[in-house]
Each structure stands twice: as C-alpha cells, then as structure tokens.
Amino acid sequence: MAPFSLMTTGVSLLAKSFSVLSCRTTLARCTSVLPAPYLSTVKCLSSQASSPPKRPLNGYMRFVQQQQPLVTKQYPEIKSVEIIRRIAQQWRTMNPEQKRPFEEASVRAREQFKVDLQRYQAQLTPVQLQQQALEKRQRMAKRKAIRKKRELTSLGKPKRPRSSFNIFMSEHFEEARGISMQAKMKSLMEDWRNLFSHQRQVYTQLAEDDKIRYKNEMKSWEDHMVEIGRDDLLREQTLAARKKATVKKTTAAKKGTKKAKPKAKAAKKASGTSKTAGKTMKSSSAKTVKGTKKA
C-alpha cells in the first residue's frame, strides 16, 4: 500500500506541475499577443509593495522616448547626443496642438502616480516612512552640493592646493607599476615612502608654492564675489575676518566721535567766554563814555 500511495502522490504533483507550466505558457502567449500599451499598465504586486512607484515622464520626455528609436533607425551613424539634440529641435518647432497628446498623457500619469504613491505609503510602517524621509533629505543635499559645485566652477573658483604626495603621484602615475588603479596607487605609495628626505623636500616646496598660489587666487576671487554681490560664496574665515574688521572700524569711529565731543564743548565754552568778555568790555567802555560826557 505504501508504494502505491507514494506513486499516486508523485503522479498528482507531476500533474500540478504540468498544469502550472501550461498556465505560464498560456499567459506568455497571451501577453505576446497583447500590444505594448496594454502591457505597460500591468504591474507586479510584489514589486509594488517593495519599491515606490516611479515618477512619470513629462510631455517632452515622452516625445523623446517615442522619437529616439525612429531617429536612431533613420540615422544609425550619428551619436546619441546628436540624436537628442535633433529631437529637442523638433520639439521646439512643434505647435501646442502637436504637443497636447504628450502633455495630456503626462497629466494623467501624474494623477495615477499620486494614487499609487498614497497606496504605497499606506503599506509602510512608521520606521520605513522615517527612513524614506531621511533618504530623501540625503538625495536633496547631494543634489544641492552638486549644483553648488557646478556654480562655483562656472564662477571660476580656484582649485584647492595639492599636497606633496599628490604632486609626486601626478608626475609618476604613468610610469607606476601595475595595471589597475589600485595597483598603481600601491606602488606609488611604496615609492613615496622610499624617497630620501632631500628628494621629498622638492615636492614639499612645490606644495608650499601651490598653497601661496591658492591663497592669492582665493583673495582676488573673493574680492570679485563681493563686487558682484555674492557674499554667500565667501569662506567662513573670510566672513569672520570681514566682520572683525567692520567691528574694529565702528569702534574706532565711535572713539573718534567721543574725543571730538569734548573738544567741541571746550571750543564752545571758549567762544562763550570770549563773547562774555567782549560784552563786559563793551559795557565798561560804554559806562566810561557816559561818565566822560557827564563831566
């Protein structure tokens, strides 16, 4: 009886596996027949619970997504940058009626994205929500740092001074032993440690000269930033020095005002005394004249 029961169990499992395979093949055939727009709306439930919904494309990006394969097929020899440039030029020459289908599709996708996002966030725990908020802040800070770096580069901010080892590495990197970057760096570190003191002194002096170069260039650059009204790009030490100098000038001006006040009072008092003396002399002379007339 036991072998027979084992045999029936094996047959039933085999039948189930065949049924699952047949369902999968049928589903694959059905999905291969369906057009692409219908397949794009189908989402896996497991992926929906594990990852947030993707932000929808705007109208222009939808147009690029549609036109890029066509332009690539039409001009297979040109680069991808040139393809995007041609598509952008084509988008700029389109009238509002031609752009409307792509923009309306973008609006519908944004509305669906809001619904999907609310559904996804409702499944998360408070800890997961906090983690998502933290990751979002980190991404925003990273983007802000990248934008600031690009802005500083466009404004011509001087490059930071190089260390003595960096100068040595830039001079001997091509001839360093090793194939990979890591191997080359390791060999350069060994060569740097094996240098004599007088050999290392050459690179130390070059590093000191580079520091002086950086200091002079930064001073002129920060003066230029003050002239164009970009005090927000100054270094903290420069801002502190400027604040200290302003306080010092204000204090000196106040002291000068305080010293000038007693002098003004003394001059005023002296002028008042001279006026009183003049009046006394005038009155005495008048009295003398009157006495003379009476005599």
VOPAGU-2260 file (C-alpha; in pm, 1 decimal, decimal comma):
REM VOPAGU-2260
SITE   aa  ch    i         X         Y         Z
SITE  MET   A    0       0,0       0,0       0,0
SITE  ALA   A    1     283,5     240,8      81,4
SITE  PRO   A    2     448,1     220,8    -263,4
SITE  PHE   A    3     108,0     270,1    -425,4
SITE  SER   A    4      33,8     581,8    -213,4
SITE  LEU   A    5     376,8     723,6    -291,3
SITE  MET   A    6     313,8     660,4    -660,5
SITE  THR   A    7     -21,6     840,9    -652,6
SITE  THR   A    8     132,4    1135,0    -465,8
SITE  GLY   A    9     408,5    1163,1    -725,6
SITE  VAL   A   10     157,6    1148,7   -1009,5
SITE  SER   A   11     -55,5    1423,2    -852,3
SITE  LEU   A   12     249,6    1650,2    -800,9
SITE  LEU   A   13     358,2    1588,6   -1158,3
SITE  ALA   A   14      11,5    1679,3   -1283,6
SITE  LYS   A   15      13,2    2001,1   -1079,7
SITE  SER   A   16     349,6    2099,8   -1218,2
SITE  PHE   A   17     228,8    2038,5   -1573,4
SITE  SER   A   18     -80,6    2249,9   -1506,7
SITE  VAL   A   19     131,8    2537,5   -1370,9
SITE  LEU   A   20     362,4    2518,2   -1670,9
SITE  SER   A   21      72,8    2513,9   -1910,5
SITE  CYS   A   22     -78,9    2819,6   -1739,2
SITE  ARG   A   23     252,0    3003,5   -1762,5
SITE  THR   A   24     295,6    2921,2   -2129,6
SITE  THR   A   25     -63,2    3027,5   -2198,6
SITE  LEU   A   26      -7,1    3355,1   -2012,4
SITE  ALA   A   27     315,7    3414,2   -2207,0
SITE  ARG   A   28     133,8    3352,1   -2535,7
SITE  CYS   A   29    -144,4    3591,2   -2435,7
SITE  THR   A   30      94,5    3862,5   -2330,8
SITE  SER   A   31     295,7    3822,8   -2650,6
SITE  VAL   A   32     -21,6    3885,3   -2849,4
SITE  LEU   A   33    -120,2    4196,2   -2647,5
SITE  PRO   A   34      16,4    4531,4   -2772,3
SITE  ALA   A   35     269,7    4729,9   -2571,7
SITE  PRO   A   36      32,5    4999,1   -2430,4
SITE  TYR   A   37    -172,2    4729,8   -2254,3
SITE  LEU   A   38     135,3    4560,7   -2113,5
SITE  SER   A   39     273,8    4885,3   -1969,4
SITE  THR   A   40     -20,2    4915,3   -1727,6
SITE  VAL   A   41      36,8    4567,1   -1578,8
SITE  LYS   A   42     238,2    4579,1   -1253,7
SITE  CYS   A   43     364,6    4305,9   -1029,4
SITE  LEU   A   44     214,2    4315,5    -680,0
SITE  SER   A   45     538,3    4210,5    -511,4
SITE  SER   A   46     737,7    4490,1    -677,5
SITE  GLN   A   47     463,5    4737,6    -592,9
SITE  ALA   A   48     494,2    4655,2    -223,9
SITE  SER   A   49     875,2    4651,3    -218,6
SITE  SER   A   50     957,8    4965,5    -415,7
SITE  PRO   A   51     783,8    5302,2    -454,1
SITE  PRO   A   52     616,6    5391,2    -785,4
SITE  LYS   A   53     833,9    5568,9   -1038,0
SITE  ARG   A   54     771,8    5931,0   -1118,5
SITE  PRO   A   55     600,7    5978,6   -1456,4
SITE  LEU   A   56     771,7    6140,8   -1752,2
SITE  ASN   A   57     676,7    6488,7   -1865,1
SITE  GLY   A   58     546,9    6563,4   -2213,7
SITE  TYR   A   59     887,5    6633,7   -2363,6
SITE  MET   A   60    1044,8    6314,7   -2226,4
SITE  ARG   A   61     752,4    6110,9   -2359,9
SITE  PHE   A   62     814,8    6262,7   -2702,5
SITE  VAL   A   63    1186,6    6178,4   -2674,4
SITE  GLN   A   64    1102,2    5821,5   -2574,1
SITE  GLN   A   65     879,1    5787,0   -2879,6
SITE  GLN   A   66    1110,7    5951,1   -3132,6
SITE  GLN   A   67    1450,5    5818,5   -3022,5
SITE  PRO   A   68    1415,0    5470,7   -3182,6
SITE  LEU   A   69    1287,2    5626,1   -3505,9
SITE  VAL   A   70    1569,5    5879,1   -3530,3
SITE  THR   A   71    1828,0    5613,7   -3438,1
SITE  LYS   A   72    1695,0    5386,9   -3712,9
SITE  GLN   A   73    1694,8    5675,4   -3961,1
SITE  TYR   A   74    2046,7    5797,0   -3870,1
SITE  PRO   A   75    2240,6    5499,3   -3729,4
SITE  GLU   A   76    2579,9    5665,0   -3776,3
SITE  ILE   A   77    2525,8    5970,7   -3550,8
SITE  LYS   A   78    2589,1    5976,4   -3174,6
SITE  SER   A   79    2321,3    5969,2   -2906,1
SITE  VAL   A   80    2391,7    6332,0   -2807,1
SITE  GLU   A   81    2322,1    6446,4   -3161,3
SITE  ILE   A   82    2003,5    6235,4   -3168,1
SITE  ILE   A   83    1872,4    6406,3   -2852,8
SITE  ARG   A   84    1966,0    6745,7   -2998,5
SITE  ARG   A   85    1764,8    6676,5   -3314,4
SITE  ILE   A   86    1464,8    6556,2   -3113,9
SITE  ALA   A   87    1480,1    6868,6   -2894,9
SITE  GLN   A   88    1489,7    7088,8   -3204,8
SITE  GLN   A   89    1189,1    6902,8   -3342,4
SITE  TRP   A   90    1001,1    6953,3   -3013,6
SITE  ARG   A   91    1069,2    7328,6   -3020,8
SITE  THR   A   92     925,0    7361,0   -3371,3
SITE  MET   A   93     600,9    7178,3   -3277,0
SITE  ASN   A   94     284,0    7381,5   -3216,6
SITE  PRO   A   95      70,2    7342,2   -2898,4
SITE  GLU   A   96    -177,6    7114,6   -3075,4
SITE  GLN   A   97     100,3    6868,9   -3163,6
SITE  LYS   A   98     238,3    6876,3   -2809,3
SITE  ARG   A   99    -101,4    6833,7   -2643,2
SITE  PRO   A  100    -126,2    6448,4   -2661,7
SITE  PHE   A  101     208,1    6407,2   -2484,5
SITE  GLU   A  102     126,5    6667,7   -2219,3
SITE  GLU   A  103    -219,6    6523,0   -2153,6
SITE  ALA   A  104     -68,8    6176,6   -2114,5
SITE  SER   A  105     179,9    6323,1   -1867,3
SITE  VAL   A  106    -103,8    6481,9   -1663,2
SITE  ARG   A  107    -291,4    6150,8   -1647,7
SITE  ALA   A  108      25,8    5969,3   -1544,5
SITE  ARG   A  109      88,9    6221,6   -1265,0
SITE  GLU   A  110    -261,1    6171,8   -1128,3
SITE  GLN   A  111    -214,4    5794,3   -1133,6
SITE  PHE   A  112     125,2    5837,8    -968,1
SITE  LYS   A  113     -31,8    6027,6    -676,9
SITE  VAL   A  114    -284,3    5747,7    -624,4
SITE  ASP   A  115     -13,1    5478,6    -642,0
SITE  LEU   A  116     211,0    5673,7    -405,2
SITE  GLN   A  117     -64,2    5709,0    -144,9
SITE  ARG   A  118    -140,2    5337,1    -171,5
SITE  TYR   A  119     228,5    5252,7    -134,4
SITE  GLN   A  120     281,4    5483,3     164,3
SITE  ALA   A  121     -24,8    5336,7     338,4
SITE  GLN   A  122     153,7    4998,1     342,0
SITE  LEU   A  123     466,3    5132,8     512,3
SITE  THR   A  124     542,4    5130,0     882,4
SITE  PRO   A  125     643,3    5449,8    1069,9
SITE  VAL   A  126    1005,8    5332,5    1071,3
SITE  GLN   A  127    1001,6    5286,1     693,4
SITE  LEU   A  128     846,0    5631,1     647,5
SITE  GLN   A  129    1122,1    5786,7     859,0
SITE  GLN   A  130    1384,2    5600,5     657,2
SITE  GLN   A  131    1231,8    5726,9     332,7
SITE  ALA   A  132    1229,9    6085,1     463,2
SITE  LEU   A  133    1596,2    6050,7     563,2
SITE  GLU   A  134    1692,2    5913,5     220,7
SITE  LYS   A  135    1504,2    6197,4      52,3
SITE  ARG   A  136    1690,6    6457,9     259,4
SITE  GLN   A  137    2020,6    6292,8     171,6
SITE  ARG   A  138    1936,0    6295,8    -200,3
SITE  MET   A  139    1835,0    6661,2    -185,4
SITE  ALA   A  140    2156,5    6752,6      -1,4
SITE  LYS   A  141    2362,0    6565,3    -260,3
SITE  ARG   A  142    2186,7    6742,7    -548,2
SITE  LYS   A  143    2236,6    7077,5    -375,9
SITE  ALA   A  144    2608,2    7007,1    -331,3
SITE  ILE   A  145    2642,2    6910,4    -699,1
SITE  ARG   A  146    2462,1    7226,9    -812,1
SITE  LYS   A  147    2679,5    7442,3    -585,6
SITE  LYS   A  148    2996,4    7277,8    -716,5
SITE  ARG   A  149    2890,7    7343,7   -1076,2
SITE  GLU   A  150    2810,2    7704,9    -989,9
SITE  LEU   A  151    3149,5    7757,9    -823,8
SITE  THR   A  152    3323,5    7604,6   -1125,1
SITE  SER   A  153    3133,8    7833,3   -1362,9
SITE  LEU   A  154    3229,4    8134,2   -1147,9
SITE  GLY   A  155    3597,3    8039,1   -1174,4
SITE  LYS   A  156    3670,7    7941,6    -815,7
SITE  PRO   A  157    4041,1    7846,4    -781,6
SITE  LYS   A  158    4132,8    7483,4    -733,3
SITE  ARG   A  159    4245,3    7376,1    -389,2
SITE  PRO   A  160    4621,5    7335,8    -330,8
SITE  ARG   A  161    4774,5    6994,2    -387,3
SITE  SER   A  162    4970,0    6804,5    -126,1
SITE  SER   A  163    5328,7    6694,6    -179,6
SITE  PHE   A  164    5220,2    6334,0    -239,5
SITE  ASN   A  165    4957,2    6444,1    -493,8
SITE  ILE   A  166    5222,5    6631,3    -690,1
SITE  PHE   A  167    5450,7    6327,1    -678,9
SITE  MET   A  168    5166,5    6098,9    -787,7
SITE  SER   A  169    5067,1    6320,2   -1083,4
SITE  GLU   A  170    5426,3    6323,0   -1209,2
SITE  HIS   A  171    5489,3    5946,7   -1180,1
SITE  PHE   A  172    5144,7    5794,3   -1235,2
SITE  GLU   A  173    5202,9    5691,5   -1597,6
SITE  GLU   A  174    5526,4    5507,6   -1517,0
SITE  ALA   A  175    5392,1    5345,0   -1198,0
SITE  ARG   A  176    5396,6    4967,1   -1168,0
SITE  GLY   A  177    5070,1    4779,6   -1200,8
SITE  ILE   A  178    4777,8    4754,7   -1438,2
SITE  SER   A  179    4481,2    4858,0   -1227,8
SITE  MET   A  180    4435,1    5188,7   -1048,1
SITE  GLN   A  181    4466,6    5021,1    -710,6
SITE  ALA   A  182    4795,3    4853,2    -802,9
SITE  LYS   A  183    4940,2    5178,7    -935,5
SITE  MET   A  184    4842,9    5364,6    -618,3
SITE  LYS   A  185    5002,0    5095,8    -403,0
SITE  SER   A  186    5329,5    5111,7    -594,6
SITE  LEU   A  187    5331,7    5492,9    -577,2
SITE  MET   A  188    5281,2    5481,1    -200,7
SITE  GLU   A  189    5577,2    5245,1    -167,9
SITE  ASP   A  190    5796,6    5470,8    -385,8
SITE  TRP   A  191    5693,5    5773,8    -180,0
SITE  ARG   A  192    5791,1    5602,9     144,7
SITE  ASN   A  193    6129,0    5504,5      -3,0
SITE  LEU   A  194    6220,9    5857,9    -109,2
SITE  PHE   A  195    6512,0    6029,8      63,2
SITE  SER   A  196    6447,8    6343,7     264,0
SITE  HIS   A  197    6611,6    6574,4       7,6
SITE  GLN   A  198    6401,1    6417,1    -270,9
SITE  ARG   A  199    6082,3    6462,8     -70,8
SITE  GLN   A  200    6178,1    6821,0      11,3
SITE  VAL   A  201    6138,3    6913,9    -357,0
SITE  TYR   A  202    5768,8    6814,1    -354,5
SITE  THR   A  203    5717,3    6976,0     -14,6
SITE  GLN   A  204    5840,7    7306,2    -154,1
SITE  LEU   A  205    5614,4    7270,1    -458,5
SITE  ALA   A  206    5320,1    7210,6    -227,1
SITE  GLU   A  207    5405,4    7525,6     -28,1
SITE  ASP   A  208    5421,9    7726,8    -350,3
SITE  ASP   A  209    5083,3    7587,7    -450,2
SITE  LYS   A  210    4938,3    7699,3    -114,9
SITE  ILE   A  211    5060,6    8054,6    -179,7
SITE  ARG   A  212    4908,3    8039,8    -529,6
SITE  TYR   A  213    4574,9    7926,0    -385,5
SITE  LYS   A  214    4577,1    8195,8    -115,3
SITE  ASN   A  215    4639,2    8477,8    -365,2
SITE  GLU   A  216    4386,5    8348,4    -617,0
SITE  MET   A  217    4121,6    8298,8    -348,8
SITE  LYS   A  218    4169,7    8654,2    -219,1
SITE  SER   A  219    4118,5    8806,3    -563,8
SITE  TRP   A  220    3825,8    8570,6    -634,6
SITE  GLU   A  221    3650,4    8657,3    -307,3
SITE  ASP   A  222    3702,5    9028,5    -370,9
SITE  HIS   A  223    3534,9    8979,2    -708,2
SITE  MET   A  224    3245,9    8791,5    -543,5
SITE  VAL   A  225    3193,9    9084,5    -304,9
SITE  GLU   A  226    3187,5    9323,5    -602,5
SITE  ILE   A  227    2915,4    9125,2    -782,0
SITE  GLY   A  228    2712,0    9082,3    -460,7
SITE  ARG   A  229    2779,4    8713,2    -391,8
SITE  ASP   A  230    2888,1    8735,9     -28,0
SITE  ASP   A  231    2717,0    8399,9      30,7
SITE  LEU   A  232    3002,9    8226,0    -153,6
SITE  LEU   A  233    3275,1    8356,8      75,2
SITE  ARG   A  234    3451,1    8122,2     314,7
SITE  GLU   A  235    3363,0    8129,5     684,7
SITE  GLN   A  236    3708,4    8251,6     780,9
SITE  THR   A  237    3681,3    8536,1     529,5
SITE  LEU   A  238    3338,5    8633,2     661,8
SITE  ALA   A  239    3471,2    8628,3    1020,1
SITE  ALA   A  240    3770,5    8846,5     922,0
SITE  ARG   A  241    3544,7    9094,0     740,4
SITE  LYS   A  242    3310,0    9108,4    1039,8
SITE  LYS   A  243    3601,9    9166,7    1275,8
SITE  ALA   A  244    3736,8    9446,2    1054,9
SITE  THR   A  245    3392,2    9610,1    1040,9
SITE  VAL   A  246    3358,8    9598,9    1421,6
SITE  LYS   A  247    3706,8    9745,8    1457,9
SITE  LYS   A  248    3624,5   10034,0    1221,7
SITE  THR   A  249    3297,4   10101,6    1402,6
SITE  THR   A  250    3472,2   10106,7    1741,3
SITE  ALA   A  251    3741,5   10341,9    1611,2
SITE  ALA   A  252    3476,1   10574,3    1466,2
SITE  LYS   A  253    3289,8   10580,7    1799,0
SITE  LYS   A  254    3610,1   10660,9    1987,0
SITE  GLY   A  255    3687,3   10942,8    1743,5
SITE  THR   A  256    3337,0   11083,5    1793,8
SITE  LYS   A  257    3375,5   11071,4    2172,9
SITE  LYS   A  258    3710,6   11253,1    2152,9
SITE  ALA   A  259    3566,5   11514,9    1920,6
SITE  LYS   A  260    3276,9   11595,5    2156,2
SITE  PRO   A  261    3491,2   11731,3    2449,6
SITE  LYS   A  262    3689,9   11941,0    2202,6
SITE  ALA   A  263    3369,5   12084,5    2060,7
SITE  LYS   A  264    3243,0   12158,6    2411,9
SITE  ALA   A  265    3572,4   12326,3    2504,3
SITE  ALA   A  266    3563,5   12533,5    2186,0
SITE  LYS   A  267    3203,5   12627,7    2252,4
SITE  LYS   A  268    3287,5   12723,0    2613,3
SITE  ALA   A  269    3585,7   12927,0    2497,8
SITE  SER   A  270    3372,5   13106,3    2240,9
SITE  GLY   A  271    3111,8   13174,3    2509,8
SITE  THR   A  272    3376,5   13310,3    2745,1
SITE  SER   A  273    3515,4   13534,8    2473,5
SITE  LYS   A  274    3165,3   13661,3    2394,7
SITE  THR   A  275    3104,9   13737,4    2765,3
SITE  ALA   A  276    3436,6   13916,0    2791,4
SITE  GLY   A  277    3354,4   14116,2    2482,1
SITE  LYS   A  278    3018,1   14216,5    2623,7
SITE  THR   A  279    3183,0   14316,6    2955,6
SITE  MET   A  280    3439,7   14526,5    2774,0
SITE  LYS   A  281    3168,2   14690,0    2566,2
SITE  SER   A  282    2958,1   14771,2    2876,0
SITE  SER   A  283    3259,7   14911,2    3064,5
SITE  SER   A  284    3360,9   15125,7    2768,7
SITE  ALA   A  285    3003,8   15248,5    2736,1
SITE  LYS   A  286    2997,7   15344,8    3103,7
SITE  THR   A  287    3330,0   15528,5    3065,5
SITE  VAL   A  288    3194,4   15722,5    2770,9
SITE  LYS   A  289    2881,2   15816,5    2966,5
SITE  GLY   A  290    3090,1   15933,6    3266,7
SITE  THR   A  291    3308,1   16144,9    3041,1
SITE  LYS   A  292    3005,2   16309,7    2882,2
SITE  LYS   A  293    2859,3   16398,0    3222,8
SITE  ALA   A  294    3187,6   16551,3    3334,6
